[in-house]
């Protein structure tokens, strides 16, 4: 059972997108994100230093609760520098 849990956590890590480091192309891999929204995410990130948590994403125009629900488990947030 422990092996299955560890394997699941490892797989989630393989497909997770770090919202504070992701490139435009990496962001476009997320469900509901095209080039324009990816650019808006990168712009917000550069203007505000980083995203501290998933709720910060809601400050980006066009990002709502639906996006967070569709991508639950795929979003990570590295520490702010």
N, CA, C and O atoms as CSV, one atom per row, in Angstrom:
chain,resi,resn,atom,element,x,y,z
A,1,UNK,N,N,0.827,-1.204,0.000
A,1,UNK,CA,C,0.000,0.000,0.000
A,1,UNK,C,C,0.865,1.259,0.000
A,1,UNK,O,O,0.572,2.213,-0.720
A,2,UNK,N,N,1.930,1.267,0.804
A,2,UNK,CA,C,2.830,2.431,0.847
A,2,UNK,C,C,3.462,2.682,-0.515
A,2,UNK,O,O,3.645,3.829,-0.925
A,3,UNK,N,N,3.790,1.603,-1.207
A,3,UNK,CA,C,4.421,1.727,-2.515
A,3,UNK,C,C,3.473,2.408,-3.493
A,3,UNK,O,O,3.898,3.243,-4.291
A,4,UNK,N,N,2.211,2.061,-3.438
A,4,UNK,CA,C,1.217,2.657,-4.333
A,4,UNK,C,C,1.070,4.148,-4.045
A,4,UNK,O,O,1.006,4.957,-4.971
A,5,UNK,N,N,1.018,4.510,-2.779
A,5,UNK,CA,C,0.895,5.914,-2.405
A,5,UNK,C,C,2.125,6.693,-2.872
A,5,UNK,O,O,1.993,7.780,-3.435
A,6,UNK,N,N,3.307,6.150,-2.643
A,6,UNK,CA,C,4.542,6.823,-3.076
A,6,UNK,C,C,4.592,6.948,-4.592
A,6,UNK,O,O,5.007,7.984,-5.112
A,7,UNK,N,N,4.178,5.914,-5.304
A,7,UNK,CA,C,4.160,5.960,-6.762
A,7,UNK,C,C,3.179,7.023,-7.254
A,7,UNK,O,O,3.479,7.752,-8.200
A,8,UNK,N,N,2.021,7.113,-6.626
A,8,UNK,CA,C,1.037,8.128,-7.010
A,8,UNK,C,C,1.584,9.530,-6.788
A,8,UNK,O,O,1.421,10.401,-7.643
A,9,UNK,N,N,2.225,9.757,-5.657
A,9,UNK,CA,C,2.814,11.075,-5.378
A,9,UNK,C,C,3.920,11.395,-6.369
A,9,UNK,O,O,4.050,12.541,-6.799
A,10,UNK,N,N,4.706,10.417,-6.733
A,10,UNK,CA,C,5.775,10.615,-7.713
A,10,UNK,C,C,5.184,11.004,-9.065
A,10,UNK,O,O,5.671,11.930,-9.713
A,11,UNK,N,N,4.140,10.303,-9.490
A,11,UNK,CA,C,3.509,10.593,-10.786
A,11,UNK,C,C,2.894,11.981,-10.813
A,11,UNK,O,O,2.987,12.679,-11.823
A,12,UNK,N,N,2.271,12.388,-9.726
A,12,UNK,CA,C,1.708,13.734,-9.655
A,12,UNK,C,C,2.818,14.755,-9.828
A,12,UNK,O,O,2.647,15.748,-10.534
A,13,UNK,N,N,3.946,14.519,-9.194
A,13,UNK,CA,C,5.092,15.423,-9.304
A,13,UNK,C,C,5.628,15.511,-10.722
A,13,UNK,O,O,6.120,16.561,-11.137
A,14,UNK,N,N,5.536,14.422,-11.466
A,14,UNK,CA,C,6.027,14.425,-12.844
A,14,UNK,C,C,5.194,15.332,-13.739
A,14,UNK,O,O,5.722,15.939,-14.671
A,15,UNK,N,N,3.922,15.425,-13.470
A,15,UNK,CA,C,3.024,16.166,-14.337
A,15,UNK,C,C,2.582,17.501,-13.751
A,15,UNK,O,O,1.739,18.184,-14.333
A,16,UNK,N,N,3.134,17.872,-12.627
A,16,UNK,CA,C,2.766,19.130,-11.989
A,16,UNK,C,C,3.452,20.300,-12.687
A,16,UNK,O,O,4.563,20.175,-13.204
A,17,UNK,N,N,2.775,21.418,-12.688
A,17,UNK,CA,C,3.308,22.645,-13.283
A,17,UNK,C,C,3.553,23.639,-12.156
A,17,UNK,O,O,2.635,24.007,-11.423
A,18,UNK,N,N,4.802,24.066,-12.030
A,18,UNK,CA,C,5.152,25.075,-11.030
A,18,UNK,C,C,4.766,26.435,-11.594
A,18,UNK,O,O,5.389,26.926,-12.535
A,19,UNK,N,N,3.746,27.030,-11.020
A,19,UNK,CA,C,3.210,28.285,-11.557
A,19,UNK,C,C,4.188,29.446,-11.417
A,19,UNK,O,O,4.002,30.477,-12.064
A,20,UNK,N,N,5.217,29.312,-10.595
A,20,UNK,CA,C,6.198,30.382,-10.435
A,20,UNK,C,C,7.405,30.227,-11.345
A,20,UNK,O,O,8.258,31.114,-11.390
A,21,UNK,N,N,7.495,29.116,-12.073
A,21,UNK,CA,C,8.638,28.890,-12.959
A,21,UNK,C,C,8.247,28.467,-14.367
A,21,UNK,O,O,9.095,28.441,-15.258
A,22,UNK,N,N,7.004,28.140,-14.579
A,22,UNK,CA,C,6.566,27.566,-15.849
A,22,UNK,C,C,6.742,28.536,-17.021
A,22,UNK,O,O,6.518,29.741,-16.900
A,23,UNK,N,N,7.144,27.975,-18.135
A,23,UNK,CA,C,7.254,28.742,-19.382
A,23,UNK,C,C,5.876,28.857,-20.021
A,23,UNK,O,O,4.920,28.216,-19.585
A,24,UNK,N,N,5.788,29.668,-21.043
A,24,UNK,CA,C,4.534,29.833,-21.776
A,24,UNK,C,C,4.036,28.483,-22.269
A,24,UNK,O,O,2.857,28.164,-22.116
A,25,UNK,N,N,4.921,27.688,-22.859
A,25,UNK,CA,C,4.508,26.387,-23.388
A,25,UNK,C,C,4.074,25.426,-22.294
A,25,UNK,O,O,3.140,24.649,-22.494
A,26,UNK,N,N,4.727,25.464,-21.151
A,26,UNK,CA,C,4.320,24.607,-20.032
A,26,UNK,C,C,2.949,25.017,-19.509
A,26,UNK,O,O,2.131,24.159,-19.177
A,27,UNK,N,N,2.697,26.299,-19.435
A,27,UNK,CA,C,1.385,26.779,-18.976
A,27,UNK,C,C,0.289,26.365,-19.950
A,27,UNK,O,O,-0.822,26.039,-19.531
A,28,UNK,N,N,0.589,26.374,-21.234
A,28,UNK,CA,C,-0.409,26.000,-22.246
A,28,UNK,C,C,-0.806,24.533,-22.163
A,28,UNK,O,O,-1.819,24.137,-22.739
A,29,UNK,N,N,-0.024,23.720,-21.455
A,29,UNK,CA,C,-0.367,22.311,-21.264
A,29,UNK,C,C,-1.512,22.126,-20.272
A,29,UNK,O,O,-2.145,21.071,-20.239
A,30,UNK,N,N,-1.775,23.145,-19.470
A,30,UNK,CA,C,-2.856,23.065,-18.487
A,30,UNK,C,C,-4.212,23.160,-19.166
A,30,UNK,O,O,-4.356,23.805,-20.204
A,31,UNK,N,N,-5.186,22.522,-18.579
A,31,UNK,CA,C,-6.551,22.523,-19.102
A,31,UNK,C,C,-7.139,23.930,-19.019
A,31,UNK,O,O,-7.224,24.506,-17.935
A,32,UNK,N,N,-7.543,24.479,-20.161
A,32,UNK,CA,C,-8.189,25.789,-20.184
A,32,UNK,C,C,-7.241,26.953,-20.392
A,32,UNK,O,O,-7.668,28.105,-20.316
A,33,UNK,N,N,-5.953,26.690,-20.655
A,33,UNK,CA,C,-4.983,27.763,-20.844
A,33,UNK,C,C,-4.466,27.749,-22.278
A,33,UNK,O,O,-3.902,26.763,-22.750
A,34,UNK,N,N,-4.676,28.873,-22.949
A,34,UNK,CA,C,-4.112,29.070,-24.277
A,34,UNK,C,C,-2.982,30.084,-24.176
A,34,UNK,O,O,-2.569,30.465,-23.081
A,35,UNK,N,N,-2.496,30.509,-25.318
A,35,UNK,CA,C,-1.356,31.434,-25.347
A,35,UNK,C,C,-1.662,32.748,-24.628
A,35,UNK,O,O,-0.824,33.264,-23.887
A,36,UNK,N,N,-2.858,33.284,-24.846
A,36,UNK,CA,C,-3.194,34.578,-24.257
A,36,UNK,C,C,-3.252,34.512,-22.722
A,36,UNK,O,O,-2.694,35.375,-22.044
A,37,UNK,N,N,-3.920,33.502,-22.180
A,37,UNK,CA,C,-3.992,33.376,-20.720
A,37,UNK,C,C,-2.618,33.062,-20.137
A,37,UNK,O,O,-2.277,33.542,-19.056
A,38,UNK,N,N,-1.825,32.257,-20.849
A,38,UNK,CA,C,-0.470,31.951,-20.379
A,38,UNK,C,C,0.350,33.237,-20.287
A,38,UNK,O,O,1.090,33.433,-19.323
A,39,UNK,N,N,0.223,34.103,-21.276
A,39,UNK,CA,C,0.932,35.386,-21.248
A,39,UNK,C,C,0.466,36.243,-20.072
A,39,UNK,O,O,1.275,36.911,-19.428
A,40,UNK,N,N,-0.832,36.223,-19.795
A,40,UNK,CA,C,-1.364,37.003,-18.680
A,40,UNK,C,C,-0.845,36.471,-17.342
A,40,UNK,O,O,-0.552,37.247,-16.432
A,41,UNK,N,N,-0.734,35.153,-17.227
A,41,UNK,CA,C,-0.195,34.551,-16.006
A,41,UNK,C,C,1.257,34.979,-15.814
A,41,UNK,O,O,1.652,35.359,-14.711
A,42,UNK,N,N,2.046,34.918,-16.873
A,42,UNK,CA,C,3.456,35.302,-16.799
A,42,UNK,C,C,3.594,36.782,-16.475
A,42,UNK,O,O,4.466,37.165,-15.694
A,43,UNK,N,N,2.752,37.612,-17.059
A,43,UNK,CA,C,2.795,39.051,-16.780
A,43,UNK,C,C,2.477,39.323,-15.307
A,43,UNK,O,O,3.187,40.074,-14.639
A,44,UNK,N,N,1.406,38.706,-14.811
A,44,UNK,CA,C,1.036,38.887,-13.403
A,44,UNK,C,C,2.176,38.419,-12.503
A,44,UNK,O,O,2.531,39.094,-11.537
A,45,UNK,N,N,2.738,37.276,-12.822
A,45,UNK,CA,C,3.829,36.713,-12.027
A,45,UNK,C,C,5.033,37.648,-11.988
A,45,UNK,O,O,5.655,37.805,-10.937
A,46,UNK,N,N,5.367,38.262,-13.102
A,46,UNK,CA,C,6.525,39.165,-13.128
A,46,UNK,C,C,6.231,40.477,-12.398
A,46,UNK,O,O,7.130,41.067,-11.798
A,47,UNK,N,N,4.992,40.931,-12.444
A,47,UNK,CA,C,4.626,42.181,-11.773
A,47,UNK,C,C,4.468,42.015,-10.262
A,47,UNK,O,O,4.666,42.973,-9.514
A,48,UNK,N,N,4.116,40.820,-9.807
A,48,UNK,CA,C,3.826,40.587,-8.392
A,48,UNK,C,C,4.822,39.650,-7.719
A,48,UNK,O,O,4.589,39.198,-6.598
A,49,UNK,N,N,5.907,39.362,-8.380
A,49,UNK,CA,C,7.003,38.537,-7.865
A,49,UNK,C,C,6.711,37.040,-7.963
A,49,UNK,O,O,7.545,36.287,-8.466
A,50,UNK,N,N,5.556,36.598,-7.498
A,50,UNK,CA,C,5.235,35.170,-7.569
A,50,UNK,C,C,3.780,34.939,-7.150
A,50,UNK,O,O,3.080,35.851,-6.711
A,51,UNK,N,N,3.358,33.686,-7.303
A,51,UNK,CA,C,2.080,33.233,-6.772
A,51,UNK,C,C,2.378,32.503,-5.473
A,51,UNK,O,O,3.176,31.565,-5.460
A,52,UNK,N,N,1.754,32.917,-4.391
A,52,UNK,CA,C,1.977,32.259,-3.100
A,52,UNK,C,C,1.141,30.992,-2.963
A,52,UNK,O,O,1.537,30.044,-2.284
A,53,UNK,N,N,-0.023,30.986,-3.617
A,53,UNK,CA,C,-0.920,29.832,-3.553
A,53,UNK,C,C,-1.894,29.896,-4.718
A,53,UNK,O,O,-1.874,30.842,-5.505
A,54,UNK,N,N,-2.739,28.892,-4.822
A,54,UNK,CA,C,-3.649,28.830,-5.963
A,54,UNK,C,C,-4.667,29.977,-5.969
A,54,UNK,O,O,-5.138,30.378,-7.033
A,55,UNK,N,N,-5.005,30.498,-4.808
A,55,UNK,CA,C,-5.960,31.601,-4.753
A,55,UNK,C,C,-5.395,32.863,-5.423
A,55,UNK,O,O,-6.157,33.673,-5.951
A,56,UNK,N,N,-4.080,33.030,-5.406
A,56,UNK,CA,C,-3.464,34.171,-6.097
A,56,UNK,C,C,-3.748,34.141,-7.590
A,56,UNK,O,O,-3.803,35.191,-8.231
A,57,UNK,N,N,-3.928,32.954,-8.152
A,57,UNK,CA,C,-4.224,32.840,-9.589
A,57,UNK,C,C,-5.548,33.512,-9.945
A,57,UNK,O,O,-5.743,33.958,-11.076
A,58,UNK,N,N,-6.450,33.579,-8.976
A,58,UNK,CA,C,-7.754,34.193,-9.234
A,58,UNK,C,C,-7.641,35.690,-9.514
A,58,UNK,O,O,-8.597,36.305,-9.985
A,59,UNK,N,N,-6.487,36.276,-9.228
A,59,UNK,CA,C,-6.256,37.692,-9.526
A,59,UNK,C,C,-5.913,37.927,-10.993
A,59,UNK,O,O,-5.877,39.072,-11.444
A,60,UNK,N,N,-5.662,36.861,-11.737
A,60,UNK,CA,C,-5.362,36.965,-13.164
A,60,UNK,C,C,-6.685,36.965,-13.920
A,60,UNK,O,O,-7.510,36.068,-13.746
A,61,UNK,N,N,-6.881,37.978,-14.758
A,61,UNK,CA,C,-8.122,38.080,-15.528
A,61,UNK,C,C,-8.318,36.818,-16.362
A,61,UNK,O,O,-7.406,36.372,-17.058
A,62,UNK,N,N,-9.514,36.253,-16.283
A,62,UNK,CA,C,-9.840,35.063,-17.050
A,62,UNK,C,C,-9.596,33.756,-16.324
A,62,UNK,O,O,-9.938,32.689,-16.834
A,63,UNK,N,N,-9.008,33.827,-15.138
A,63,UNK,CA,C,-8.787,32.621,-14.343
A,63,UNK,C,C,-9.828,32.592,-13.236
A,63,UNK,O,O,-9.957,33.543,-12.465
A,64,UNK,N,N,-10.562,31.505,-13.165
A,64,UNK,CA,C,-11.605,31.390,-12.154
A,64,UNK,C,C,-11.550,30.058,-11.431
A,64,UNK,O,O,-10.623,29.270,-11.612
A,65,UNK,N,N,-12.544,29.827,-10.622
A,65,UNK,CA,C,-12.627,28.591,-9.843
A,65,UNK,C,C,-12.655,27.359,-10.746
A,65,UNK,O,O,-12.120,26.309,-10.390
A,66,UNK,N,N,-13.276,27.492,-11.905
A,66,UNK,CA,C,-13.341,26.360,-12.840
A,66,UNK,C,C,-11.955,25.899,-13.260
A,66,UNK,O,O,-11.693,24.699,-13.345
A,67,UNK,N,N,-11.068,26.853,-13.521
A,67,UNK,CA,C,-9.694,26.510,-13.885
A,67,UNK,C,C,-9.018,25.760,-12.744
A,67,UNK,O,O,-8.350,24.750,-12.966
A,68,UNK,N,N,-9.193,26.258,-11.527
A,68,UNK,CA,C,-8.566,25.615,-10.373
A,68,UNK,C,C,-9.088,24.192,-10.197
A,68,UNK,O,O,-8.320,23.282,-9.884
A,69,UNK,N,N,-10.385,23.997,-10.396
A,69,UNK,CA,C,-10.973,22.669,-10.245
A,69,UNK,C,C,-10.479,21.716,-11.332
A,69,UNK,O,O,-10.159,20.563,-11.045
A,70,UNK,N,N,-10.416,22.190,-12.577
A,70,UNK,CA,C,-9.973,21.348,-13.692
A,70,UNK,C,C,-8.517,20.919,-13.551
A,70,UNK,O,O,-8.129,19.853,-14.028
A,71,UNK,N,N,-7.721,21.746,-12.899
A,71,UNK,CA,C,-6.289,21.481,-12.801
A,71,UNK,C,C,-5.836,21.130,-11.385
A,71,UNK,O,O,-4.646,21.180,-11.073
A,72,UNK,N,N,-6.786,20.779,-10.543
A,72,UNK,CA,C,-6.470,20.392,-9.160
A,72,UNK,C,C,-5.457,19.255,-9.174
A,72,UNK,O,O,-5.624,18.275,-9.899
A,73,UNK,N,N,-4.426,19.386,-8.385
A,73,UNK,CA,C,-3.398,18.361,-8.326
A,73,UNK,C,C,-2.276,18.542,-9.330
A,73,UNK,O,O,-1.243,17.880,-9.223
A,74,UNK,N,N,-2.454,19.423,-10.300
A,74,UNK,CA,C,-1.421,19.669,-11.306
A,74,UNK,C,C,-0.648,20.954,-11.045
A,74,UNK,O,O,0.377,21.198,-11.682
A,75,UNK,N,N,-1.123,21.771,-10.125
A,75,UNK,CA,C,-0.502,23.064,-9.868
A,75,UNK,C,C,0.379,23.007,-8.623
A,75,UNK,O,O,-0.042,22.523,-7.573
A,76,UNK,N,N,1.605,23.507,-8.756
A,76,UNK,CA,C,2.484,23.653,-7.607
A,76,UNK,C,C,2.980,25.082,-7.563
A,76,UNK,O,O,2.935,25.798,-8.563
A,77,UNK,N,N,3.451,25.491,-6.406
A,77,UNK,CA,C,3.895,26.868,-6.201
A,77,UNK,C,C,5.210,26.852,-5.428
A,77,UNK,O,O,5.224,26.664,-4.211
A,78,UNK,N,N,6.316,27.050,-6.148
A,78,UNK,CA,C,7.609,27.084,-5.471
A,78,UNK,C,C,7.692,28.336,-4.609
A,78,UNK,O,O,6.925,29.281,-4.792
A,79,UNK,N,N,8.618,28.332,-3.680
A,79,UNK,CA,C,8.777,29.441,-2.756
A,79,UNK,C,C,9.113,30.733,-3.500
A,79,UNK,O,O,9.839,30.720,-4.494
A,80,UNK,N,N,8.580,31.835,-3.009
A,80,UNK,CA,C,8.874,33.150,-3.580
A,80,UNK,C,C,10.297,33.527,-3.249
A,80,UNK,O,O,10.790,33.255,-2.154
A,81,UNK,N,N,10.947,34.149,-4.197
A,81,UNK,CA,C,12.339,34.563,-3.982
A,81,UNK,C,C,12.420,36.000,-3.575
A,81,UNK,O,O,13.514,36.518,-3.353
